[in-house]
């Protein structure tokens, strides 16, 4: 199968070649881990949409699954994970270490002397490659998988190894800055959480008021629009059904609806009310929320205090993950009635004065991440097709 005009069939460069994917990429390389041996596991549910860096791992006994080493690319082969952009580059292992993950990963490795590992990662997130992988999916609804034979037989249009490295390095600069901003945001949030702990948990005053969450927050429970109103064409209102698009602080926009029901406003806290109950994000813009979410807004517009109060309630909200007939959930009444200790107005205002600028910085860093991703994504297909030449760019 050919990849078409998007890969530079028009105006092909003389030093680029057409090659079968299986001759350019080693798919699912053979590696061995002893059953029961402790190894580094990468869970697919931890991967973030279109994020190169693997955010977290765990050490656990090997029970089977895809195996990989540093320099490999992990691409989800199952719906909806592939559609959601779950593709990552492995650089978190020790030299010579073998990690493992879900059997639903396709592992892609560079072939020595032929292909570059970073170039392969960017090839995997290139829309042309992804679209063909997605269109090849077969299986029952909701559990469709990429056909490996389709990927093996793709005809790729690629430059020589040195230009592959230059393209990979150029695109990696965007991802490196994106990752730096994410680390800064993570550090800023940790500082704010620590300050909340110090001011309101460790140093609680006896004259503070016993109350419930409804005393300080207006809570809107989500209601899902008609499924026929959903689209990915940016028609209508931004829509989040549940936590599937949640990121570190803000959710990734994927769906829109032309029939919004319940709305959250910019900076409202979005909380998952179905398993797992208690996961949090912040609305980056006005949006429609489905039945898997609630929107929480401070009655006094002290939204930073509200956010870190919700973070502090996470362990208590975990109780609701064990309730219900099949999946955990929390209803409006139970959420409103959660007991809290309400600090003095002065204490809340002091916290808000310090932390609101921190939250503003986190948002600004996130906005820069979005801009960098947009630039990277607009350049990527042009670089990967040879439309843009990086040979004279000094990296």
N, C-alpha and C positions, 0 to 999 in steps of 0.2 A: 504494500500500500504506500502510495506516495503522499507526502505531506502538503503538496499543493503550492500555490503562488506565495503564500506567507513565508515559505522557507527559501525564497529567493530564486525560484525557477526562472523568473524573468531577470535578465541581466546577470546571469551567474558569473561569479568571479573565477578566473582560470585556476587559482590555487586552492579552490574549495572542491571537495569531491562528494559524490553520492555514495553512501555506504549503508548496508543493511544494519539495523539496530543491534542485532545479536552479534555482529562482527565488530561493533564499536563499544558496546556495553556488555559487561558480564552480569547477567541477571541471576539473582539468587545464588551467589557463589557458595560452594560447598565448604562448610566449616563444622567443627565438632566441639560440642560441650557435653561433658559427662552428665548423665541424668542425676539430678539431685545436687549437682555442684552449685555453689553460690556464685552468681554472676550478676552483671549489671543489666537490669531490665528497663526498657523504654516502653511505657504504656501509651497506646494510641490516644487515649482520652486526655492525656497531658499535653499533646501537641496543639499548638495554636495555629489558626488559619494563616497560610502563606507566611509562616515564620520559619526561618532557616535554623535558628538555634533551638536545641532541645532544652526545654525549661527545667526539667527535673527527671531524676531516675531513682530507682530503688535497687537494693541488693537483696536478692531472693534466690531460692532454689530453682534451678532450671527444670522445667517440666515439658519443654517443647516450644516450637515457634521458629520464626525467622531469626537468622543469626547474621551478625554484621561486625565490621571493624571500623576504626576511624577512617574517614574519607569516603565512606559509603553514603548513598542517598537512600532514604526510606520514603516510599510513596504508598499511601493507602490505596488498596485495590478494591475496596468495598464501598458501596453507597451507604450513608451519605458522606462518609469521611473524605473520599476523593473529591466530591463536588465542593466540600467545605475547605479544600486546599490543604489538607494535612500531608505535607511533604517536608522532610527535615534532612539536615546534613549532619552526619555523625562526626563530632569532634570532642566528645566528652569522655572517651575511654583512655586508659593507659596504653602505652606502646605495647603492641602484641596482644592486648586484651580483646576478647570476643564478647560482645553483648548480644542480647536477644530481645524479642518483642513478639507481637501478635503474628499469627500465621497470615493475617490479612495485610501484612506489609509486603510490597515488592521491594527487594533490595537491589540496588544498581551500583555497580563498581566499575571504575575506570580500568581499561585494559592497558597494561604497561607499554609505553612507547606509542600508543595509538590515541588514547583519550585522556582528558584531564578531569579530575574528580569534581572540581567546582563547576566546570562547564557542564558536566552531566547533571548536577543539581539544577542549574538554571534551565537546562533543556527540559527537565522534568516539570518545572513550573511554567514553562512557556505555554501560552494558551493553545497553540496548535497541537502540541504533544498531548496536553491534558484533554483537549476536546476529542481527539481520536481515542484515547484511553477510555473516556467516559462513554463514547458512542459504542465502544466494543463490549460494554457490560452485558452480561446475560445472567439469568436466574430469576427467582421469584421476586415480586415487588418488595422493596425495602431491603433485600439481601442480594443485590446484584453485584457481580464481580467482574473485574477486567479480564479479558481473555489474553493470557500470556502469549499465545501464538500470534496474536495481532501485533503486539509490541515487538516481538522477535523479528517480524518480517517488515517492519516499517523501514522505508528508505529515508535516511537522514542526509541532510546537506550540511557538511561540516568543513571547517578550515584545518590547517595543519596544527600540530600539537602546541607550537609556540603561540599561535594566535588564539587557540582555545584558552591557554593560560592567561593571556592578556584580557580576553573577554571576561573570563571568570573572575579575575582580580579586580577589573573595573566595576563589575556588578557587586562584588563582595564589599566594596567600599561603602555602598549604600546600606547594605545589611549590617556592616560593622557599626555605622553611626546609629542605625535603628536600634541595634542591640545595646549600645552605650546609653541611649536615651531610656531604654527600658530598665537598665540597671540603675540609672539615676532615679527614675520614678519609684522603683522598688525600695531604694534606700530612703527616699523622702517619705514614702508611706510608712516604712518601719519607724522612722523618727516620730511621725505623727501618732502612730499607735502607741509608742512608748510614752509619749507625752500625755495621751489620754489616760493610760494606765496610772501614771504618776499622779495626775491631777484629780482623777475621779474615782479610781479604784483603791489605790494605796493611801490616798489622803482624804477620804470621804469625811465630811463634816457632820456632826450630830444634828444640826438644824436643817439639813437638806430634807426634801420632801419625799415620802413614799408615794409612788404613783404608778401609772401604767403607760404603755407606749402611746395610747390614744390621747394622753394628756399633752404630749409634745409633738405629735405627728398626725397629719392627715394621710390616711391610707386608702389607696384605690386598688381594688382587686381587678385583675385583667379579665377580659371577655373576648373570646376569639371571633373574628369576623368569618364570614362564609369563605370556605376554601377556594371557591371559584374566583374570589377577589384577589388572591395572592398573585404576585408577579415579581420577576427579577429585572424588570425593564424600567425601574425608577418611576413608575406611574402611581400616583397617589401618595400615601403616607407611609413613612418608615414603620415597619412592623416587626416586633419580636414576640414569638410565640412562647418561648421559655428561655432557658439558660444556654441553649446550643451555641449561640453566637457570642457568649460572654468571653471577654478578654481579661487582662490584668485589672483595668479600671473601667474601660468603655467597651460596649459590644460592637462587633463587626456587623455592618449593615449588609444584609443579603436580600431580604424580602421587603416588599411593599404591599399595601392593600388599598383598594379603592373604596372599601366600606369599613372605615375605622369605627370601633365601638368605644372602648375605654382608652383614655389617653394618659400618657406621662409627659410632664414638662421637662425642658432642659434642666439638668442638674438634679432632677429627682433621683432617688435611689431606687434601683430595680432589684427586687429580691425574688429568688426562685421560691415558689410556694408548693412545688411538687418535687419529688425526690430528684436530686438532693435538696431538701429544704434549707434555705439560709444562704445560698450562694449570692453574692452581691456584685453589682456593677452600677455605673452611673449613666443616666441618659445624656448623651452628647448633644442631642437635639430633641425637639418634641417628637413623640412617637406613639404609635398604637401598641398596646400590650395585650397579649393573649392570656389564656387562663392559667398558664404556667408561671405568671409573674404577678407581683404587686408593685405599685409605685408608692414610695414613701417620701413625704414632703414635710419639712419642719414648719410648725405653725408660726414660728417667729422668724422664719427665713434664715436660721442658723444652720445651714445645710452641712457644713463641715462637722459641727458637733453631732448632727444627726447621723452622718455617715459613720463616724467612729464609734458612736453608741451602738449602731447596728453591728459593726465588726465585733464589739465587745460581747454581743449576745449570741455569737455563733455557736458556742458550746451548748447553750440552752436551747437553741433552735434545732440542734442535732437530735434532740429527743423525738422530734416529730418525724424523723426519718425511720423510726421504728414503729410508728403507728399507722393505722389504716389497714385495709384488707390485703392489698397487694403492694402498693407503693406508698411511701410516706407523703404526707401533705399537711398543710396548715390552712385553716379557714380564717375569714376576716375577724370573727369574734375572738379566736385564740390569739391572733396576732395583736389585736387591739389591747387585749388583757394582759400581755406580758408585763410582769412587774419590773419596774426600774426605780432607781433612786435619782430624783431630779435635783441637780445642783442649784446653787444660787445663780441669779441672773449675772452677777458680777463674774463668777467663776466661768460660766459658759461664755460670756463675752471676752474674757481674757484668753480662753482657748481659741475662740473664733478669730481673734485678732492675730494670733500666731499662726494658726493652721490654715486659715482661708487662703493666704498667699502661697503656702506650700501646695495646696490643692490647685491653685491657679497655675503654678509652675508645672505641676504634673499634667494639667490639661494642655498647656503650651507645648510641652515636650511631646505629648501624644499627637497634637496637631502637626508638629514637625515630622513625626514618624509617618503620619498619613501622607504628607507632601512628598517625603522621600520615597515611600512605597509607590506613589503615583508616578513619580519621575522614573523610578526603576522599572516599573511595569510598562511604561510607555516606550522606554529604550530597549527593554529586553528582547522583544520579537525582532526588532530592527538589527540589533547586534547579533542575534542568533541566526539571522538569515543572510548576514553580510551586507545589508543595506547601509549600515553605519560601519565605518572602518576605524578600528582602534590602533592600527599599526603605528601611527605617528604620535599617539598620545603617550606622554611621559607619566608613568604611574609612580 
